[in-house]
Amino acid sequence: MRHRPDRLFLLTGGVQGLAFAWGLPAMVWWVVDLRLSPFRLAVLGTALVLSILVTETPTGVVADLYSRKYSVVAAYVVMG
């Protein structure tokens, strides 16, 4: 059987889409259940953006120096 990277790409994209579709209502429910103020939501959003910035920079360096494949594999290992 031949290796088909396009099928793997579509499969991982579909799994990520399902995870997002199931996770978003849970996040909304948590916000409503915890009764977070707009300030706290802004702090959480800022923390999210900063964590993305901190993790994307080394990932980009790895992708530039070695290979984008290693960068993607490392991201999947870290994310679970």
Biotite code that builds the C-alpha atoms (Angstrom):
import biotite.structure as struc

atoms = struc.array([
    struc.Atom([0.000, 0.000, 0.000], chain_id="A", res_id=1, res_name="MET", atom_name="CA", element="C"),
    struc.Atom([1.295, 3.401, -0.981], chain_id="A", res_id=2, res_name="ARG", atom_name="CA", element="C"),
    struc.Atom([1.772, 6.243, 1.507], chain_id="A", res_id=3, res_name="HIS", atom_name="CA", element="C"),
    struc.Atom([-0.843, 8.933, 0.897], chain_id="A", res_id=4, res_name="ARG", atom_name="CA", element="C"),
    struc.Atom([0.010, 12.202, 2.671], chain_id="A", res_id=5, res_name="PRO", atom_name="CA", element="C"),
    struc.Atom([-3.160, 13.855, 1.373], chain_id="A", res_id=6, res_name="ASP", atom_name="CA", element="C"),
    struc.Atom([-5.320, 11.342, 3.244], chain_id="A", res_id=7, res_name="ARG", atom_name="CA", element="C"),
    struc.Atom([-3.329, 11.875, 6.431], chain_id="A", res_id=8, res_name="LEU", atom_name="CA", element="C"),
    struc.Atom([-3.722, 15.637, 6.024], chain_id="A", res_id=9, res_name="PHE", atom_name="CA", element="C"),
    struc.Atom([-7.482, 15.332, 5.563], chain_id="A", res_id=10, res_name="LEU", atom_name="CA", element="C"),
    struc.Atom([-7.796, 12.922, 8.492], chain_id="A", res_id=11, res_name="LEU", atom_name="CA", element="C"),
    struc.Atom([-5.868, 15.130, 10.906], chain_id="A", res_id=12, res_name="THR", atom_name="CA", element="C"),
    struc.Atom([-7.773, 18.193, 9.715], chain_id="A", res_id=13, res_name="GLY", atom_name="CA", element="C"),
    struc.Atom([-11.067, 16.401, 10.273], chain_id="A", res_id=14, res_name="GLY", atom_name="CA", element="C"),
    struc.Atom([-10.084, 15.246, 13.747], chain_id="A", res_id=15, res_name="VAL", atom_name="CA", element="C"),
    struc.Atom([-8.966, 18.769, 14.665], chain_id="A", res_id=16, res_name="GLN", atom_name="CA", element="C"),
    struc.Atom([-12.236, 20.175, 13.346], chain_id="A", res_id=17, res_name="GLY", atom_name="CA", element="C"),
    struc.Atom([-14.269, 17.733, 15.415], chain_id="A", res_id=18, res_name="LEU", atom_name="CA", element="C"),
    struc.Atom([-12.235, 18.506, 18.516], chain_id="A", res_id=19, res_name="ALA", atom_name="CA", element="C"),
    struc.Atom([-12.822, 22.229, 18.026], chain_id="A", res_id=20, res_name="PHE", atom_name="CA", element="C"),
    struc.Atom([-16.528, 21.713, 17.330], chain_id="A", res_id=21, res_name="ALA", atom_name="CA", element="C"),
    struc.Atom([-16.920, 19.721, 20.552], chain_id="A", res_id=22, res_name="TRP", atom_name="CA", element="C"),
    struc.Atom([-14.628, 21.937, 22.618], chain_id="A", res_id=23, res_name="GLY", atom_name="CA", element="C"),
    struc.Atom([-16.142, 25.315, 21.784], chain_id="A", res_id=24, res_name="LEU", atom_name="CA", element="C"),
    struc.Atom([-19.548, 24.662, 23.407], chain_id="A", res_id=25, res_name="PRO", atom_name="CA", element="C"),
    struc.Atom([-17.742, 23.332, 26.483], chain_id="A", res_id=26, res_name="ALA", atom_name="CA", element="C"),
    struc.Atom([-15.698, 26.534, 26.711], chain_id="A", res_id=27, res_name="MET", atom_name="CA", element="C"),
    struc.Atom([-18.839, 28.666, 26.430], chain_id="A", res_id=28, res_name="VAL", atom_name="CA", element="C"),
    struc.Atom([-20.475, 26.580, 29.145], chain_id="A", res_id=29, res_name="TRP", atom_name="CA", element="C"),
    struc.Atom([-17.451, 27.055, 31.431], chain_id="A", res_id=30, res_name="TRP", atom_name="CA", element="C"),
    struc.Atom([-17.549, 30.832, 30.938], chain_id="A", res_id=31, res_name="VAL", atom_name="CA", element="C"),
    struc.Atom([-21.264, 30.941, 31.751], chain_id="A", res_id=32, res_name="VAL", atom_name="CA", element="C"),
    struc.Atom([-20.915, 28.548, 34.680], chain_id="A", res_id=33, res_name="ASP", atom_name="CA", element="C"),
    struc.Atom([-17.965, 30.424, 36.224], chain_id="A", res_id=34, res_name="LEU", atom_name="CA", element="C"),
    struc.Atom([-19.642, 33.821, 35.708], chain_id="A", res_id=35, res_name="ARG", atom_name="CA", element="C"),
    struc.Atom([-16.451, 35.448, 34.492], chain_id="A", res_id=36, res_name="LEU", atom_name="CA", element="C"),
    struc.Atom([-16.360, 39.226, 34.228], chain_id="A", res_id=37, res_name="SER", atom_name="CA", element="C"),
    struc.Atom([-15.263, 40.912, 30.989], chain_id="A", res_id=38, res_name="PRO", atom_name="CA", element="C"),
    struc.Atom([-11.957, 41.832, 32.657], chain_id="A", res_id=39, res_name="PHE", atom_name="CA", element="C"),
    struc.Atom([-11.229, 38.220, 33.577], chain_id="A", res_id=40, res_name="ARG", atom_name="CA", element="C"),
    struc.Atom([-12.125, 37.106, 30.059], chain_id="A", res_id=41, res_name="LEU", atom_name="CA", element="C"),
    struc.Atom([-9.695, 39.706, 28.707], chain_id="A", res_id=42, res_name="ALA", atom_name="CA", element="C"),
    struc.Atom([-6.967, 38.425, 31.040], chain_id="A", res_id=43, res_name="VAL", atom_name="CA", element="C"),
    struc.Atom([-7.607, 34.852, 29.896], chain_id="A", res_id=44, res_name="LEU", atom_name="CA", element="C"),
    struc.Atom([-7.523, 35.944, 26.246], chain_id="A", res_id=45, res_name="GLY", atom_name="CA", element="C"),
    struc.Atom([-4.260, 37.787, 26.827], chain_id="A", res_id=46, res_name="THR", atom_name="CA", element="C"),
    struc.Atom([-2.752, 34.714, 28.479], chain_id="A", res_id=47, res_name="ALA", atom_name="CA", element="C"),
    struc.Atom([-3.856, 32.602, 25.519], chain_id="A", res_id=48, res_name="LEU", atom_name="CA", element="C"),
    struc.Atom([-2.321, 34.968, 22.971], chain_id="A", res_id=49, res_name="VAL", atom_name="CA", element="C"),
    struc.Atom([0.937, 35.236, 24.931], chain_id="A", res_id=50, res_name="LEU", atom_name="CA", element="C"),
    struc.Atom([1.205, 31.447, 25.228], chain_id="A", res_id=51, res_name="SER", atom_name="CA", element="C"),
    struc.Atom([0.699, 31.138, 21.470], chain_id="A", res_id=52, res_name="ILE", atom_name="CA", element="C"),
    struc.Atom([3.392, 33.751, 20.846], chain_id="A", res_id=53, res_name="LEU", atom_name="CA", element="C"),
    struc.Atom([5.863, 32.044, 23.192], chain_id="A", res_id=54, res_name="VAL", atom_name="CA", element="C"),
    struc.Atom([5.340, 28.595, 21.676], chain_id="A", res_id=55, res_name="THR", atom_name="CA", element="C"),
    struc.Atom([5.181, 29.591, 18.007], chain_id="A", res_id=56, res_name="GLU", atom_name="CA", element="C"),
    struc.Atom([8.532, 31.349, 17.977], chain_id="A", res_id=57, res_name="THR", atom_name="CA", element="C"),
    struc.Atom([10.666, 28.277, 18.837], chain_id="A", res_id=58, res_name="PRO", atom_name="CA", element="C"),
    struc.Atom([8.497, 26.143, 16.574], chain_id="A", res_id=59, res_name="THR", atom_name="CA", element="C"),
    struc.Atom([9.193, 28.489, 13.671], chain_id="A", res_id=60, res_name="GLY", atom_name="CA", element="C"),
    struc.Atom([12.916, 28.362, 14.366], chain_id="A", res_id=61, res_name="VAL", atom_name="CA", element="C"),
    struc.Atom([12.830, 24.544, 14.361], chain_id="A", res_id=62, res_name="VAL", atom_name="CA", element="C"),
    struc.Atom([10.859, 24.581, 11.104], chain_id="A", res_id=63, res_name="ALA", atom_name="CA", element="C"),
    struc.Atom([13.341, 26.985, 9.490], chain_id="A", res_id=64, res_name="ASP", atom_name="CA", element="C"),
    struc.Atom([16.500, 25.235, 10.672], chain_id="A", res_id=65, res_name="LEU", atom_name="CA", element="C"),
    struc.Atom([15.499, 21.585, 10.278], chain_id="A", res_id=66, res_name="TYR", atom_name="CA", element="C"),
    struc.Atom([12.189, 20.722, 8.703], chain_id="A", res_id=67, res_name="SER", atom_name="CA", element="C"),
    struc.Atom([8.562, 21.684, 8.963], chain_id="A", res_id=68, res_name="ARG", atom_name="CA", element="C"),
    struc.Atom([7.820, 17.988, 9.478], chain_id="A", res_id=69, res_name="LYS", atom_name="CA", element="C"),
    struc.Atom([9.761, 17.927, 12.770], chain_id="A", res_id=70, res_name="TYR", atom_name="CA", element="C"),
    struc.Atom([7.953, 21.049, 13.897], chain_id="A", res_id=71, res_name="SER", atom_name="CA", element="C"),
    struc.Atom([4.524, 19.536, 13.227], chain_id="A", res_id=72, res_name="VAL", atom_name="CA", element="C"),
    struc.Atom([5.447, 16.239, 14.892], chain_id="A", res_id=73, res_name="VAL", atom_name="CA", element="C"),
    struc.Atom([6.710, 18.092, 17.970], chain_id="A", res_id=74, res_name="ALA", atom_name="CA", element="C"),
    struc.Atom([3.464, 20.078, 18.131], chain_id="A", res_id=75, res_name="ALA", atom_name="CA", element="C"),
    struc.Atom([1.361, 16.908, 18.005], chain_id="A", res_id=76, res_name="TYR", atom_name="CA", element="C"),
    struc.Atom([3.512, 15.263, 20.687], chain_id="A", res_id=77, res_name="VAL", atom_name="CA", element="C"),
    struc.Atom([3.198, 18.259, 23.005], chain_id="A", res_id=78, res_name="VAL", atom_name="CA", element="C"),
    struc.Atom([-0.540, 18.723, 22.383], chain_id="A", res_id=79, res_name="MET", atom_name="CA", element="C"),
    struc.Atom([-1.284, 15.057, 22.886], chain_id="A", res_id=80, res_name="GLY", atom_name="CA", element="C"),
])
